[in-house]
Amino acid sequence: MLLHLSLSITVFDYRKRYKTIEDHTVLAHKQDLTHLFVDSGRDWSSKAIHAALDQCGVDLSSLEQELGLKAGSMRNVFYRQCRSYEKIIANRIGVSPAIIWPSRYSDRVA
């Protein structure tokens, strides 16, 4: 995916000086780094899920509080199928539950 940006940015170059790039059109590839911590076609590890949630500025306990759930109840999603919790977590991360838990959604299209 190519992103088309027109902006003013400040960069730090190798000579330890700041440069400002003004109103130039920048074409940049959006990097997908999920392959570094998630194996395609396999369920994400609990650490990968926690990291993705952390990247979104939330953790399981804050989700539980937000939804009025008992502390620790969302951890069940790591051990057994729980569609409602899976959907909540996936929506917060911004992907389909089938991406995070392909083994649980193998009969459905991602």
N, C-alpha and C positions, 0 to 999 in steps of 0.2 A: 504494500500500500504506500503510495506517495502522498505526502502532505505538502500542500502549497501554502507557504507562509509569506506574508509581507509585513515586516516588522523592524523594529530597532532593537538590537540586542548588544550587550556588552560581553565580550569574551576575554578570557585570560590566556594569553599565548605563552609559548614555551620560554620566552625571554623574560617572563615574570612582569609583563606589562599588560595593562588593560587596553583593549581596543573597542571602539564602538562601531558597529556596522549599522548604517542608517538606511532605512527604506529600500533595502535590496530584496529582491525576490529570492527566497531560499527554497530549494527543493530538497527535502530530506525524507529518507525512508523511515517509517515508523518501525522500530525494532520490536520483534516478538521474542522475548527472552524466556518464555515459559518452558521451552525445551531444556533449559539449564537445571530446572528443579522438578519438572513433571515429565513422566514418560507418556508419550502419546498412546492412547488406547488403554491406559491403566488408570486406576483410581488414584487421585491425588493423595499424598500422605497428609496426616493431620498437621504436620509442620508447614507444608505448602499451603494448606487452607488458612492456617493461622497467619502466615506471612502475607497472603493475599488480602485477608481481612485487615491486617495491620497497615498495609499499603493504602487501604481505603479509609483508614483512620478509625477503625472500630475493632472491638474484640468480642469474644463470645459472651463474656459477662455483661458488657454494655448492651448487647443485643437482647440478652435475657431480661435485663432491667427495662429496656425499652418496650418489650412485649409483655411485661408482667409475669414472666416465667420464674419458676423456682431456680435458685442458683445451681448450676451444674447440669441442668436438664438438657441443654443443647449438645452436651458432650456425647449423648447417645448417638448422634449422627455419625460418629466415627466407628461405632461398633455394630450398628444395625440400621436397617432401612427406616427412615422417618421422613416421608415425602414433604411434610410441611416445613420441617427444619432445613431440609436440603434446599427447598425453594427459597427460603428466607436468606440463607447463606449465599446461594448462587446469585440471587438478585442483588445482594449487597456488593458482591464481587463484580457483577456485571457480565456473567456468563450463564449459560444454561446448566441446570443440574446434571444433565447428561455429559457435559464436558468434565465436571469434577468427579462424578461417579459413573463412568461408562458401564461398569459391570452391573449396576443397578438399573440401568436404562437401556440395556442391550437390545431389547425388542422395540425400542423407539428410535426415531431419527433425531440426531442432536440439533 
